[in-house]
Amino acid sequence: MKLWVTPKGDRWLCDECQKDFQEQIDREEWRAAFEKLDPMLRCSECKHGDVEIFD
Ligand SMILES: [Zn+2]
């Protein structure tokens, strides 16, 4: 999961959603602040985490 600094504030995006936002990322010059692999983090777009947890 990457934390993106966007004109509308920071947001977490997973790799899948990053592809969908790539055009906007380029246009608005979003900056990836840092990347973190944490199962508790949720993508702001699809609401899924990096790691799926199965019981
Ligand atoms: Zn996502």
N, CA, C, O and the ligand as a Tripos MOL2 file, in Angstrom:
@<TRIPOS>MOLECULE
protein
  221   219    56     0     0
PROTEIN
NO_CHARGES

@<TRIPOS>ATOM
      1 N           0.8380   -1.1900    0.0000 N.3       1 MET1
      2 CA          0.0000    0.0000    0.0000 C.3       1 MET1
      3 C           0.8790    1.2490    0.0000 C.2       1 MET1
      4 O           1.8310    1.3470    0.7750 O.2       1 MET1
      5 N           0.5590    2.1840   -0.8590 N.am      2 LYS2
      6 CA          1.3430    3.4210   -0.8960 C.3       2 LYS2
      7 C           0.5000    4.5910   -0.4060 C.2       2 LYS2
      8 O          -0.6880    4.6870   -0.7150 O.2       2 LYS2
      9 N           1.1220    5.4710    0.3560 N.am      3 LEU3
     10 CA          0.4680    6.7010    0.7830 C.3       3 LEU3
     11 C           0.7840    7.7820   -0.2440 C.2       3 LEU3
     12 O           1.9400    8.1580   -0.4360 O.2       3 LEU3
     13 N          -0.2560    8.2700   -0.8940 N.am      4 TRP4
     14 CA         -0.0850    9.2950   -1.9260 C.3       4 TRP4
     15 C          -0.4730   10.6630   -1.3940 C.2       4 TRP4
     16 O          -1.5110   10.8240   -0.7520 O.2       4 TRP4
     17 N           0.3660   11.6340   -1.6680 N.am      5 VAL5
     18 CA          0.0630   13.0180   -1.3220 C.3       5 VAL5
     19 C          -0.6280   13.6300   -2.5350 C.2       5 VAL5
     20 O          -0.0090   13.8340   -3.5800 O.2       5 VAL5
     21 N          -1.9190   13.9190   -2.3820 N.am      6 THR6
     22 CA         -2.7170   14.4280   -3.4920 C.3       6 THR6
     23 C          -3.1910   15.8460   -3.1710 C.2       6 THR6
     24 O          -3.1160   16.2770   -2.0210 O.2       6 THR6
     25 N          -3.6780   16.5740   -4.1800 N.am      7 PRO7
     26 CA         -4.1940   17.9330   -3.9190 C.3       7 PRO7
     27 C          -5.3410   17.9360   -2.9160 C.2       7 PRO7
     28 O          -5.6110   18.9590   -2.2860 O.2       7 PRO7
     29 N          -6.0190   16.8010   -2.7610 N.am      8 LYS8
     30 CA         -7.1540   16.7270   -1.8390 C.3       8 LYS8
     31 C          -6.7830   16.0210   -0.5410 C.2       8 LYS8
     32 O          -7.6620   15.6090    0.2170 O.2       8 LYS8
     33 N          -5.5140   15.8830   -0.2880 N.am      9 GLY9
     34 CA         -5.0820   15.2370    0.9470 C.3       9 GLY9
     35 C          -4.4310   13.8940    0.6800 C.2       9 GLY9
     36 O          -4.3960   13.4020   -0.4490 O.2       9 GLY9
     37 N          -3.9260   13.3270    1.7390 N.am     10 ASP10
     38 CA         -3.2430   12.0470    1.6110 C.3      10 ASP10
     39 C          -4.2480   10.9160    1.4720 C.2      10 ASP10
     40 O          -5.3350   10.9540    2.0500 O.2      10 ASP10
     41 N          -3.8620    9.8990    0.6870 N.am     11 ARG11
     42 CA         -4.7270    8.7210    0.5990 C.3      11 ARG11
     43 C          -3.8970    7.4890    0.2990 C.2      11 ARG11
     44 O          -2.8860    7.5430   -0.4010 O.2      11 ARG11
     45 N          -4.3560    6.3800    0.8520 N.am     12 TRP12
     46 CA         -3.7230    5.0990    0.6140 C.3      12 TRP12
     47 C          -4.3260    4.4780   -0.6410 C.2      12 TRP12
     48 O          -5.5420    4.4930   -0.8300 O.2      12 TRP12
     49 N          -3.4770    3.9410   -1.4790 N.am     13 LEU13
     50 CA         -3.9520    3.2290   -2.6640 C.3      13 LEU13
     51 C          -3.1800    1.9350   -2.8150 C.2      13 LEU13
     52 O          -1.9600    1.9030   -2.6510 O.2      13 LEU13
     53 N          -3.8970    0.8700   -3.1290 N.am     14 CYS14
     54 CA         -3.2290   -0.4020   -3.4060 C.3      14 CYS14
     55 C          -2.6910   -0.3770   -4.8420 C.2      14 CYS14
     56 O          -3.0040    0.5240   -5.6210 O.2      14 CYS14
     57 N          -1.8940   -1.3640   -5.1680 N.am     15 ASP15
     58 CA         -1.2680   -1.3960   -6.4940 C.3      15 ASP15
     59 C          -2.3050   -1.4750   -7.6100 C.2      15 ASP15
     60 O          -2.1390   -0.8780   -8.6730 O.2      15 ASP15
     61 N          -3.3770   -2.2230   -7.3520 N.am     16 GLU16
     62 CA         -4.4180   -2.3630   -8.3770 C.3      16 GLU16
     63 C          -5.0800   -1.0210   -8.6690 C.2      16 GLU16
     64 O          -5.2630   -0.6530   -9.8300 O.2      16 GLU16
     65 N          -5.4360   -0.2940   -7.6180 N.am     17 CYS17
     66 CA         -6.1000    0.9890   -7.8170 C.3      17 CYS17
     67 C          -5.1290    2.0370   -8.3440 C.2      17 CYS17
     68 O          -5.5320    2.9800   -9.0240 O.2      17 CYS17
     69 N          -3.8560    1.8700   -8.0300 N.am     18 GLN18
     70 CA         -2.8620    2.8150   -8.5430 C.3      18 GLN18
     71 C          -2.8770    2.8320  -10.0660 C.2      18 GLN18
     72 O          -2.7120    3.8820  -10.6860 O.2      18 GLN18
     73 N          -3.0770    1.6510  -10.6670 N.am     19 LYS19
     74 CA         -3.1530    1.5780  -12.1290 C.3      19 LYS19
     75 C          -4.3120    2.4280  -12.6440 C.2      19 LYS19
     76 O          -4.1820    3.1410  -13.6390 O.2      19 LYS19
     77 N          -5.4520    2.3380  -11.9470 N.am     20 ASP20
     78 CA         -6.6360    3.0960  -12.3700 C.3      20 ASP20
     79 C          -6.4310    4.5990  -12.2280 C.2      20 ASP20
     80 O          -7.0140    5.3900  -12.9690 O.2      20 ASP20
     81 N          -5.5840    4.9850  -11.2560 N.am     21 PHE21
     82 CA         -5.3800    6.3990  -10.9790 C.3      21 PHE21
     83 C          -4.1390    6.9610  -11.6560 C.2      21 PHE21
     84 O          -3.8250    8.1400  -11.4920 O.2      21 PHE21
     85 N          -3.4250    6.1260  -12.4200 N.am     22 GLN22
     86 CA         -2.1320    6.5420  -12.9540 C.3      22 GLN22
     87 C          -2.2100    7.8390  -13.7590 C.2      22 GLN22
     88 O          -1.3370    8.7010  -13.6550 O.2      22 GLN22
     89 N          -3.2640    7.9650  -14.5590 N.am     23 GLU23
     90 CA         -3.4170    9.1690  -15.3740 C.3      23 GLU23
     91 C          -3.5660   10.4120  -14.4880 C.2      23 GLU23
     92 O          -2.9520   11.4500  -14.7350 O.2      23 GLU23
     93 N          -4.3990   10.2760  -13.4520 N.am     24 GLN24
     94 CA         -4.6200   11.3860  -12.5220 C.3      24 GLN24
     95 C          -3.3560   11.6620  -11.7010 C.2      24 GLN24
     96 O          -3.0300   12.8120  -11.4090 O.2      24 GLN24
     97 N          -2.6590   10.5940  -11.3390 N.am     25 ILE25
     98 CA         -1.4090   10.7390  -10.5930 C.3      25 ILE25
     99 C          -0.4100   11.5530  -11.4100 C.2      25 ILE25
    100 O           0.2540   12.4430  -10.8780 O.2      25 ILE25
    101 N          -0.3050   11.2500  -12.6930 N.am     26 ASP26
    102 CA          0.6190   11.9710  -13.5630 C.3      26 ASP26
    103 C           0.1810   13.4180  -13.7540 C.2      26 ASP26
    104 O           0.9950   14.3400  -13.7090 O.2      26 ASP26
    105 N          -1.1200   13.5970  -13.9680 N.am     27 ARG27
    106 CA         -1.6430   14.9350  -14.2730 C.3      27 ARG27
    107 C          -1.5360   15.8730  -13.0720 C.2      27 ARG27
    108 O          -1.1450   17.0330  -13.2020 O.2      27 ARG27
    109 N          -1.8870   15.3510  -11.9170 N.am     28 GLU28
    110 CA         -1.9000   16.1930  -10.7140 C.3      28 GLU28
    111 C          -0.6060   16.0710   -9.9190 C.2      28 GLU28
    112 O          -0.4550   16.6670   -8.8530 O.2      28 GLU28
    113 N           0.3200   15.2890  -10.4570 N.am     29 GLU29
    114 CA          1.6480   15.1200   -9.8560 C.3      29 GLU29
    115 C           1.5630   14.6740   -8.4040 C.2      29 GLU29
    116 O           2.1700   15.2670   -7.5120 O.2      29 GLU29
    117 N           0.7910   13.6070   -8.1920 N.am     30 TRP30
    118 CA          0.7500   13.0140   -6.8660 C.3      30 TRP30
    119 C           2.1480   12.4920   -6.5330 C.2      30 TRP30
    120 O           2.8950   12.0620   -7.4110 O.2      30 TRP30
    121 N           2.4730   12.5420   -5.2650 N.am     31 ARG31
    122 CA          3.7640   12.0520   -4.8230 C.3      31 ARG31
    123 C           3.5440   10.9060   -3.8320 C.2      31 ARG31
    124 O           2.7420   11.0110   -2.9040 O.2      31 ARG31
    125 N           4.2680    9.8230   -4.0500 N.am     32 ALA32
    126 CA          4.1850    8.6980   -3.1230 C.3      32 ALA32
    127 C           5.0550    9.0100   -1.9130 C.2      32 ALA32
    128 O           6.2820    9.0320   -2.0100 O.2      32 ALA32
    129 N           4.4090    9.2520   -0.7670 N.am     33 ALA33
    130 CA          5.1500    9.6250    0.4400 C.3      33 ALA33
    131 C           5.9600    8.4380    0.9520 C.2      33 ALA33
    132 O           7.1590    8.5470    1.2100 O.2      33 ALA33
    133 N           5.2880    7.3180    1.0900 N.am     34 PHE34
    134 CA          6.0120    6.0970    1.4590 C.3      34 PHE34
    135 C           5.1240    4.8870    1.2290 C.2      34 PHE34
    136 O           3.9190    4.9970    1.0020 O.2      34 PHE34
    137 N           5.7610    3.7370    1.2960 N.am     35 GLU35
    138 CA          5.0550    2.4850    1.0710 C.3      35 GLU35
    139 C           5.1310    1.6550    2.3400 C.2      35 GLU35
    140 O           6.1590    1.6270    3.0160 O.2      35 GLU35
    141 N           4.0360    0.9810    2.6570 N.am     36 LYS36
    142 CA          4.0120    0.2110    3.8860 C.3      36 LYS36
    143 C           3.1910   -1.0450    3.6730 C.2      36 LYS36
    144 O           2.0900   -0.9990    3.1250 O.2      36 LYS36
    145 N           3.7320   -2.1510    4.1070 N.am     37 LEU37
    146 CA          2.9920   -3.4080    4.0250 C.3      37 LEU37
    147 C           2.4200   -3.7000    5.3990 C.2      37 LEU37
    148 O           3.1110   -4.2000    6.2870 O.2      37 LEU37
    149 N           1.1470   -3.3790    5.5560 N.am     38 ASP38
    150 CA          0.4900   -3.5210    6.8430 C.3      38 ASP38
    151 C          -0.9230   -4.0310    6.6010 C.2      38 ASP38
    152 O          -1.7240   -3.3510    5.9600 O.2      38 ASP38
    153 N          -1.2370   -5.2150    7.1050 N.am     39 PRO39
    154 CA         -2.5560   -5.8060    6.8470 C.3      39 PRO39
    155 C          -3.7060   -4.9700    7.3930 C.2      39 PRO39
    156 O          -4.8540   -5.1530    6.9860 O.2      39 PRO39
    157 N          -3.4020   -4.0420    8.3250 N.am     40 MET40
    158 CA         -4.4580   -3.2110    8.8830 C.3      40 MET40
    159 C          -4.8300   -2.0460    7.9690 C.2      40 MET40
    160 O          -5.9000   -1.4550    8.1140 O.2      40 MET40
    161 N          -3.9560   -1.7230    7.0400 N.am     41 LEU41
    162 CA         -4.2340   -0.6080    6.1390 C.3      41 LEU41
    163 C          -5.2710   -1.0100    5.1090 C.2      41 LEU41
    164 O          -5.3020   -2.1460    4.6350 O.2      41 LEU41
    165 N          -6.1210   -0.0450    4.7740 N.am     42 ARG42
    166 CA         -7.1490   -0.2950    3.7730 C.3      42 ARG42
    167 C          -7.0110    0.7330    2.6510 C.2      42 ARG42
    168 O          -6.8010    1.9210    2.8930 O.2      42 ARG42
    169 N          -7.1360    0.2450    1.4320 N.am     43 CYS43
    170 CA         -7.1100    1.1170    0.2750 C.3      43 CYS43
    171 C          -8.3170    2.0590    0.3330 C.2      43 CYS43
    172 O          -9.4320    1.6250    0.6250 O.2      43 CYS43
    173 N          -8.0940    3.3370    0.0570 N.am     44 SER44
    174 CA         -9.1930    4.3090    0.1520 C.3      44 SER44
    175 C         -10.1850    4.1250   -0.9910 C.2      44 SER44
    176 O         -11.3020    4.6390   -0.9340 O.2      44 SER44
    177 N          -9.7860    3.4040   -2.0120 N.am     45 GLU45
    178 CA        -10.6660    3.2240   -3.1630 C.3      45 GLU45
    179 C         -11.4690    1.9180   -3.0700 C.2      45 GLU45
    180 O         -12.6990    1.9450   -3.0620 O.2      45 GLU45
    181 N         -10.7780    0.7900   -3.0030 N.am     46 CYS46
    182 CA        -11.4780   -0.4970   -3.0320 C.3      46 CYS46
    183 C         -11.7330   -1.0720   -1.6380 C.2      46 CYS46
    184 O         -12.4260   -2.0790   -1.4900 O.2      46 CYS46
    185 N         -11.1590   -0.4170   -0.6100 N.am     47 LYS47
    186 CA        -11.3600   -0.8140    0.7950 C.3      47 LYS47
    187 C         -10.7390   -2.1620    1.1380 C.2      47 LYS47
    188 O         -11.0210   -2.7260    2.1950 O.2      47 LYS47
    189 N          -9.9040   -2.6740    0.2620 N.am     48 HIS48
    190 CA         -9.2180   -3.9130    0.5590 C.3      48 HIS48
    191 C          -7.8250   -3.6310    1.0990 C.2      48 HIS48
    192 O          -7.2740   -2.5490    0.9010 O.2      48 HIS48
    193 N          -7.2690   -4.6120    1.7780 N.am     49 GLY49
    194 CA         -5.9290   -4.4780    2.3070 C.3      49 GLY49
    195 C          -4.9050   -5.1400    1.4060 C.2      49 GLY49
    196 O          -5.2540   -5.8280    0.4460 O.2      49 GLY49
    197 N          -3.6360   -4.9240    1.7260 N.am     50 ASP50
    198 CA         -2.5540   -5.5620    0.9740 C.3      50 ASP50
    199 C          -2.5830   -7.0640    1.1740 C.2      50 ASP50
    200 O          -2.3220   -7.8390    0.2540 O.2      50 ASP50
    201 N          -2.9050   -7.4560    2.3920 N.am     51 VAL51
    202 CA         -2.8490   -8.8610    2.7590 C.3      51 VAL51
    203 C          -4.2440   -9.3350    3.1400 C.2      51 VAL51
    204 O          -4.8660   -8.7890    4.0510 O.2      51 VAL51
    205 N          -4.7200  -10.3320    2.4520 N.am     52 GLU52
    206 CA         -6.0010  -10.9000    2.8270 C.3      52 GLU52
    207 C          -5.7880  -11.8700    3.9700 C.2      52 GLU52
    208 O          -4.9150  -12.7370    3.9180 O.2      52 GLU52
    209 N          -6.5980  -11.7100    5.0020 N.am     53 ILE53
    210 CA         -6.4460  -12.5460    6.1740 C.3      53 ILE53
    211 C          -7.5420  -13.5980    6.2060 C.2      53 ILE53
    212 O          -8.7310  -13.2790    6.1950 O.2      53 ILE53
    213 N          -7.1260  -14.8420    6.2480 N.am     54 PHE54
    214 CA         -8.0970  -15.9390    6.2900 C.3      54 PHE54
    215 C          -8.0500  -16.6040    7.6550 C.2      54 PHE54
    216 O          -6.9720  -16.8630    8.1910 O.2      54 PHE54
    217 N          -9.1990  -16.8750    8.2050 N.am     55 ASP55
    218 CA         -9.2600  -17.5340    9.5150 C.3      55 ASP55
    219 C          -9.0940  -19.0330    9.3520 C.2      55 ASP55
    220 O          -9.1160  -19.7680   10.3400 O.2      55 ASP55
    221 ZN         -7.4770   -0.5340   -4.0160 Zn       56 ZN56
@<TRIPOS>BOND
     1     1     2 1
     2     2     3 1
     3     3     4 2
     4     3     5 am
     5     5     6 1
     6     6     7 1
     7     7     8 2
     8     7     9 am
     9     9    10 1
    10    10    11 1
    11    11    12 2
    12    11    13 am
    13    13    14 1
    14    14    15 1
    15    15    16 2
    16    15    17 am
    17    17    18 1
    18    18    19 1
    19    19    20 2
    20    19    21 am
    21    21    22 1
    22    22    23 1
    23    23    24 2
    24    23    25 am
    25    25    26 1
    26    26    27 1
    27    27    28 2
    28    27    29 am
    29    29    30 1
    30    30    31 1
    31    31    32 2
    32    31    33 am
    33    33    34 1
    34    34    35 1
    35    35    36 2
    36    35    37 am
    37    37    38 1
    38    38    39 1
    39    39    40 2
    40    39    41 am
    41    41    42 1
    42    42    43 1
    43    43    44 2
    44    43    45 am
    45    45    46 1
    46    46    47 1
    47    47    48 2
    48    47    49 am
    49    49    50 1
    50    50    51 1
    51    51    52 2
    52    51    53 am
    53    53    54 1
    54    54    55 1
    55    55    56 2
    56    55    57 am
    57    57    58 1
    58    58    59 1
    59    59    60 2
    60    59    61 am
    61    61    62 1
    62    62    63 1
    63    63    64 2
    64    63    65 am
    65    65    66 1
    66    66    67 1
    67    67    68 2
    68    67    69 am
    69    69    70 1
    70    70    71 1
    71    71    72 2
    72    71    73 am
    73    73    74 1
    74    74    75 1
    75    75    76 2
    76    75    77 am
    77    77    78 1
    78    78    79 1
    79    79    80 2
    80    79    81 am
    81    81    82 1
    82    82    83 1
    83    83    84 2
    84    83    85 am
    85    85    86 1
    86    86    87 1
    87    87    88 2
    88    87    89 am
    89    89    90 1
    90    90    91 1
    91    91    92 2
    92    91    93 am
    93    93    94 1
    94    94    95 1
    95    95    96 2
    96    95    97 am
    97    97    98 1
    98    98    99 1
    99    99   100 2
   100    99   101 am
   101   101   102 1
   102   102   103 1
   103   103   104 2
   104   103   105 am
   105   105   106 1
   106   106   107 1
   107   107   108 2
   108   107   109 am
   109   109   110 1
   110   110   111 1
   111   111   112 2
   112   111   113 am
   113   113   114 1
   114   114   115 1
   115   115   116 2
   116   115   117 am
   117   117   118 1
   118   118   119 1
   119   119   120 2
   120   119   121 am
   121   121   122 1
   122   122   123 1
   123   123   124 2
   124   123   125 am
   125   125   126 1
   126   126   127 1
   127   127   128 2
   128   127   129 am
   129   129   130 1
   130   130   131 1
   131   131   132 2
   132   131   133 am
   133   133   134 1
   134   134   135 1
   135   135   136 2
   136   135   137 am
   137   137   138 1
   138   138   139 1
   139   139   140 2
   140   139   141 am
   141   141   142 1
   142   142   143 1
   143   143   144 2
   144   143   145 am
   145   145   146 1
   146   146   147 1
   147   147   148 2
   148   147   149 am
   149   149   150 1
   150   150   151 1
   151   151   152 2
   152   151   153 am
   153   153   154 1
   154   154   155 1
   155   155   156 2
   156   155   157 am
   157   157   158 1
   158   158   159 1
   159   159   160 2
   160   159   161 am
   161   161   162 1
   162   162   163 1
   163   163   164 2
   164   163   165 am
   165   165   166 1
   166   166   167 1
   167   167   168 2
   168   167   169 am
   169   169   170 1
   170   170   171 1
   171   171   172 2
   172   171   173 am
   173   173   174 1
   174   174   175 1
   175   175   176 2
   176   175   177 am
   177   177   178 1
   178   178   179 1
   179   179   180 2
   180   179   181 am
   181   181   182 1
   182   182   183 1
   183   183   184 2
   184   183   185 am
   185   185   186 1
   186   186   187 1
   187   187   188 2
   188   187   189 am
   189   189   190 1
   190   190   191 1
   191   191   192 2
   192   191   193 am
   193   193   194 1
   194   194   195 1
   195   195   196 2
   196   195   197 am
   197   197   198 1
   198   198   199 1
   199   199   200 2
   200   199   201 am
   201   201   202 1
   202   202   203 1
   203   203   204 2
   204   203   205 am
   205   205   206 1
   206   206   207 1
   207   207   208 2
   208   207   209 am
   209   209   210 1
   210   210   211 1
   211   211   212 2
   212   211   213 am
   213   213   214 1
   214   214   215 1
   215   215   216 2
   216   215   217 am
   217   217   218 1
   218   218   219 1
   219   219   220 2
@<TRIPOS>SUBSTRUCTURE
     1 MET1         2 RESIDUE 1 A MET
     2 LYS2         6 RESIDUE 1 A LYS
     3 LEU3        10 RESIDUE 1 A LEU
     4 TRP4        14 RESIDUE 1 A TRP
     5 VAL5        18 RESIDUE 1 A VAL
     6 THR6        22 RESIDUE 1 A THR
     7 PRO7        26 RESIDUE 1 A PRO
     8 LYS8        30 RESIDUE 1 A LYS
     9 GLY9        34 RESIDUE 1 A GLY
    10 ASP10       38 RESIDUE 1 A ASP
    11 ARG11       42 RESIDUE 1 A ARG
    12 TRP12       46 RESIDUE 1 A TRP
    13 LEU13       50 RESIDUE 1 A LEU
    14 CYS14       54 RESIDUE 1 A CYS
    15 ASP15       58 RESIDUE 1 A ASP
    16 GLU16       62 RESIDUE 1 A GLU
    17 CYS17       66 RESIDUE 1 A CYS
    18 GLN18       70 RESIDUE 1 A GLN
    19 LYS19       74 RESIDUE 1 A LYS
    20 ASP20       78 RESIDUE 1 A ASP
    21 PHE21       82 RESIDUE 1 A PHE
    22 GLN22       86 RESIDUE 1 A GLN
    23 GLU23       90 RESIDUE 1 A GLU
    24 GLN24       94 RESIDUE 1 A GLN
    25 ILE25       98 RESIDUE 1 A ILE
    26 ASP26      102 RESIDUE 1 A ASP
    27 ARG27      106 RESIDUE 1 A ARG
    28 GLU28      110 RESIDUE 1 A GLU
    29 GLU29      114 RESIDUE 1 A GLU
    30 TRP30      118 RESIDUE 1 A TRP
    31 ARG31      122 RESIDUE 1 A ARG
    32 ALA32      126 RESIDUE 1 A ALA
    33 ALA33      130 RESIDUE 1 A ALA
    34 PHE34      134 RESIDUE 1 A PHE
    35 GLU35      138 RESIDUE 1 A GLU
    36 LYS36      142 RESIDUE 1 A LYS
    37 LEU37      146 RESIDUE 1 A LEU
    38 ASP38      150 RESIDUE 1 A ASP
    39 PRO39      154 RESIDUE 1 A PRO
    40 MET40      158 RESIDUE 1 A MET
    41 LEU41      162 RESIDUE 1 A LEU
    42 ARG42      166 RESIDUE 1 A ARG
    43 CYS43      170 RESIDUE 1 A CYS
    44 SER44      174 RESIDUE 1 A SER
    45 GLU45      178 RESIDUE 1 A GLU
    46 CYS46      182 RESIDUE 1 A CYS
    47 LYS47      186 RESIDUE 1 A LYS
    48 HIS48      190 RESIDUE 1 A HIS
    49 GLY49      194 RESIDUE 1 A GLY
    50 ASP50      198 RESIDUE 1 A ASP
    51 VAL51      202 RESIDUE 1 A VAL
    52 GLU52      206 RESIDUE 1 A GLU
    53 ILE53      210 RESIDUE 1 A ILE
    54 PHE54      214 RESIDUE 1 A PHE
    55 ASP55      218 RESIDUE 1 A ASP
    56 ZN56       221 GROUP 0 **** ****
